[in-house]
Amino acid sequence: MCTLIVLFRPDHPWPLLIAGNRDEIRNRPWSPPGRHWADRPEVVAGLDKPRGGSWLGVNDYGVAAAIMNREGTLGPEAGKRSRGELVLEALDHANAREAAQALADVDPRAYRAFNLFVGDPVSAFWLRHQGNDSPVDLFEVTPGLHMLTDRDMDDQEVPRIRLYLSQFQDAEAPDPEHGHWDAWQSLLACRLYPQSEVPQAAMTLNMSNDFGTLCSHLIAIPRYPGFGPLPVFLFANGPPDQQPFRPVTL
């Protein structure tokens, strides 16, 4: 169960801030974020080696995209396309609205269930495909801080959201211009959860079935990408309580 935190502030100099922990089977090969696709030179994203797609990335136009499985749909399925393709297809677009509208029209039968986030400095969206023949639902993200995992956005039935959404909302917002992400980094690295909750309620996981948090991301998109400060992309190449966040070359 991957987790995405989104702080969307349309009137702020840094309108879109994103944090994400990637939870996955540990032996699934992958590469850290980079420009891995010769046919998509404008895309910086993590590479899923078996299928060639990605779980999270940005492009040179200031669009960010991330994909998550829906509950109970971990891994590939015979006859279905890789959901990681959708991140790359989203990042083919110069703005989030066009990307979201295009991806809302994909053939839902071609993919296992997913949650897809797409955002830029002006607008942000999440797309929900609940599996089988169900349509792809498109939702506009309202200003504020939100969490998305394997169910609906801000769904309090998800233990991790129930435990951590209010903590992120109450935490000091990052200051990407001066490199201050301390509060978010601490929360991303947290392995704590109450005894009344399941272990999956923690932000960073280390499960006994060889499943856990593989890496972590912090992204900030400025108001005018390319005409002022560049986006900020920080990456922890391992669980964020064990590995430091380092800048990704953009």
Beta strands, then each sheet from edge to edge (+ up, - down):
strand 1: 3-8
strand 2: 16-25
strand 3: 30-34
strand 4: 43-48
strand 5: 56-59
strand 6: 64-69
strand 7: 114-119
strand 8: 124-129
strand 9: 136-140
strand 10: 144-148
strand 11: 211-221
strand 12: 232-236
strand 13: 245-247
sheet 1: 10+ 1- 2+ 11- 12+ 13-
sheet 2: 3+ 4- 5+ 6- 7+ 8- 9+
end
